[in-house]
Amino acid sequence: MAYTLVTANRNYSSWSLRPWLLMKASGIAFTDRIEPFAAAENYESFRAFSPTGQVPVLLDGERTVWDSLGIALYLAERHPGVWPEDEAARAWAMCAVAEMHGGFAALRSERTMSVGVRADAKPPSVRLDRDVARLAELWGEGLSHFGGPWLAGDRFSAVDAFYAPVAFRVRTYGIDVGAPGAAWVEAVLAHPAMLDWEAQALAETWRDPAHEIELAECGRVTEDFRAKG
């Protein structure tokens, strides 16, 4: 197998982070190919390698696997450890991943991922408060039921990778996710693969105007650790 994983800017692309982190943490070798958000609209250029005009995309020989969840499911059929071995933990992890993939819309829109900054967040909407409360509940449930330190037990798995972008958001905006959730955030931010992703994000000099506008709408940047162009 000779995988190529196509991702976008480290600072912004939460969807790219998920399969990248999963593969790194699981020891699944791949060629790392970055296609940055280089224009106001990247759809047509991304269509050259992605059927949806979006990233991430996994290339496996002549086969194209798209969408972060699609990639995780594809890898799980070929590599052990993507999901927890314990049946109850695996069922919970699959549901939690599906919930992250399809939900938390207010969190995405009101607290966009920007790895290299810290921000004074604007007041949350009722919907965002609900999303954060659900995060705290969900993470606390996984950590309590399966013993931690990861969300579904003692091994990092797909569910940790899918919630990892939220850990950056928690740090950027100072989101309160409760003590158990905060402990998981600290653990995942210290994971060697997350530290690698963060280092690459801080080294990026390009800025995507659309993402910078989203960031400004979420709050006032108080610290910016990104390299200057």
C-alpha positions in Angstrom: 0.0 0.0 0.0 1.3 3.4 -0.9 -1.1 6.1 0.4 -1.0 9.8 -0.3 -3.1 12.0 1.9 -4.1 15.3 0.5 -4.7 18.0 3.1 -4.9 21.8 3.3 -3.5 24.6 5.5 -2.5 23.3 8.9 -3.7 26.4 10.7 -7.3 26.2 9.4 -8.2 22.8 8.1 -9.9 20.9 10.9 -11.2 18.2 8.4 -7.7 17.6 7.2 -6.3 17.2 10.7 -8.6 14.3 11.5 -7.3 11.6 9.1 -3.8 13.0 9.2 -3.6 12.6 13.0 -5.3 9.2 12.9 -2.8 7.9 10.4 0.2 9.4 12.2 -1.0 8.1 15.6 -1.8 4.7 14.2 1.6 4.3 12.5 0.0 4.1 9.0 2.6 5.4 6.5 1.6 7.9 3.9 2.9 10.6 1.6 1.9 14.0 3.0 0.7 16.3 0.2 -0.5 19.8 1.1 -2.8 21.8 -1.2 -3.3 25.1 0.5 -6.3 27.4 0.3 -4.6 29.6 -2.2 -7.5 31.5 -3.7 -10.9 32.9 -2.6 -12.5 29.9 -4.2 -10.5 26.6 -4.4 -13.3 24.3 -5.7 -12.2 24.0 -9.4 -8.5 23.6 -8.6 -9.3 21.0 -5.9 -11.5 19.1 -8.3 -8.4 18.0 -10.1 -7.8 15.5 -7.3 -11.1 15.5 -5.2 -14.5 14.6 -6.5 -16.1 17.1 -4.1 -13.6 19.8 -4.6 -12.7 19.6 -0.9 -10.0 18.1 1.3 -9.0 15.7 2.8 -8.6 13.0 0.1 -6.8 9.7 0.4 -5.2 8.4 -2.8 -4.5 4.6 -2.7 -3.1 3.8 -6.1 -5.8 4.4 -8.6 -8.5 4.6 -5.9 -9.7 7.9 -4.5 -11.2 8.0 -1.0 -12.8 11.2 0.1 -14.3 12.8 3.2 -12.6 12.4 6.6 -15.2 9.8 7.8 -14.9 7.9 4.5 -11.1 7.8 4.9 -11.4 6.5 8.5 -13.8 3.8 7.5 -11.6 2.7 4.6 -8.5 2.6 6.8 -10.3 0.6 9.5 -10.9 -2.2 7.1 -7.2 -2.4 6.4 -5.4 -1.5 9.6 -6.0 -2.6 13.2 -6.4 0.0 15.9 -8.5 2.6 14.1 -11.4 1.7 16.4 -11.2 0.3 19.9 -11.1 -3.4 20.3 -13.7 -3.6 23.0 -17.1 -3.9 21.5 -18.9 -1.4 23.8 -16.1 1.2 23.4 -16.1 0.7 19.7 -19.9 1.2 19.4 -19.7 4.4 21.6 -16.7 5.7 19.5 -18.5 5.1 16.2 -21.6 7.0 17.5 -19.4 9.8 18.8 -17.5 10.1 15.5 -20.8 10.2 13.6 -22.1 12.9 16.0 -19.0 15.0 15.4 -19.1 14.5 11.7 -22.7 15.6 11.3 -23.2 18.0 14.3 -21.8 20.8 16.4 -22.7 23.4 13.7 -22.6 26.3 16.2 -19.2 25.3 17.5 -17.9 25.2 13.9 -19.3 28.6 12.9 -18.8 30.6 16.2 -15.4 29.1 17.2 -13.5 28.4 13.9 -10.2 26.5 14.1 -7.1 28.7 14.0 -4.2 26.8 15.6 -1.8 29.7 15.9 -3.8 32.3 17.7 -5.5 33.0 21.0 -8.7 35.1 21.0 -11.1 36.9 23.3 -14.2 35.2 22.1 -17.5 36.9 21.4 -20.4 35.9 23.6 -21.8 32.5 22.7 -25.2 31.9 21.2 -27.7 29.6 22.9 -26.8 27.0 20.3 -23.1 27.2 21.0 -23.7 26.8 24.8 -25.7 23.7 24.0 -22.9 22.3 21.8 -20.3 23.0 24.5 -22.5 21.4 27.2 -22.9 18.3 24.9 -19.1 18.1 24.4 -18.5 18.1 28.1 -21.1 15.5 28.6 -19.9 13.3 25.8 -16.2 13.5 26.7 -16.9 12.9 30.4 -19.0 9.9 29.5 -16.3 8.3 27.4 -13.6 8.9 29.9 -15.6 7.6 32.8 -17.0 4.5 31.0 -13.8 3.4 29.4 -11.2 4.5 31.8 -9.2 7.0 29.8 -6.8 8.6 29.2 -8.3 8.6 25.7 -12.0 9.1 24.9 -12.7 5.3 24.4 -10.1 3.7 26.5 -6.3 3.4 26.9 -5.5 3.7 23.2 -5.8 6.6 20.9 -8.4 5.9 18.2 -10.5 7.5 15.6 -12.8 9.2 18.1 -9.8 11.1 19.5 -8.7 12.1 16.0 -12.2 13.4 15.2 -12.4 15.6 18.3 -8.8 16.7 18.1 -9.6 19.9 16.2 -11.9 20.9 19.1 -9.0 20.7 21.4 -7.3 23.5 19.4 -10.6 25.5 19.7 -10.8 25.0 23.4 -7.3 26.4 23.8 -7.8 29.3 21.3 -11.0 30.6 22.9 -10.7 29.4 26.5 -13.8 27.2 26.2 -14.8 25.5 29.5 -15.4 21.8 28.9 -15.2 20.6 32.5 -12.4 19.0 34.3 -12.5 15.6 32.6 -12.7 17.3 29.2 -9.9 19.7 30.0 -7.6 16.7 31.0 -8.3 15.1 27.6 -7.6 18.3 25.8 -4.3 18.6 27.6 -3.4 15.0 26.7 -4.3 15.3 23.0 -2.5 18.6 22.6 0.6 16.9 24.0 0.4 14.0 21.6 3.5 14.0 19.4 1.5 14.0 16.2 -0.5 17.0 17.4 2.7 18.8 18.3 4.0 18.1 14.8 0.8 19.5 13.2 0.9 22.6 15.5 4.6 23.2 14.6 3.7 23.1 10.9 0.7 25.4 11.5 2.9 28.0 13.3 5.5 27.9 10.5 2.9 28.7 7.8 3.2 32.2 6.4 0.2 32.2 4.1 -3.1 33.6 5.2 -6.5 32.7 3.7 -8.7 35.9 3.7 -11.9 33.9 4.1 -10.7 32.0 7.2 -9.2 35.2 8.7 -12.7 36.9 8.3 -14.3 33.9 10.1 -11.7 34.3 12.9 -12.5 38.0 13.3 -16.2 37.1 13.5 -15.5 34.7 16.4 -13.5 37.1 18.5 -10.6 39.5 18.9 -7.2 38.0 18.4 -5.1 38.7 21.5 -2.0 36.6 20.6 -0.7 35.4 17.2 2.1 32.9 17.2 2.2 32.3 13.5 5.2 33.0 11.4 5.1 36.3 9.6 5.1 36.3 5.8 
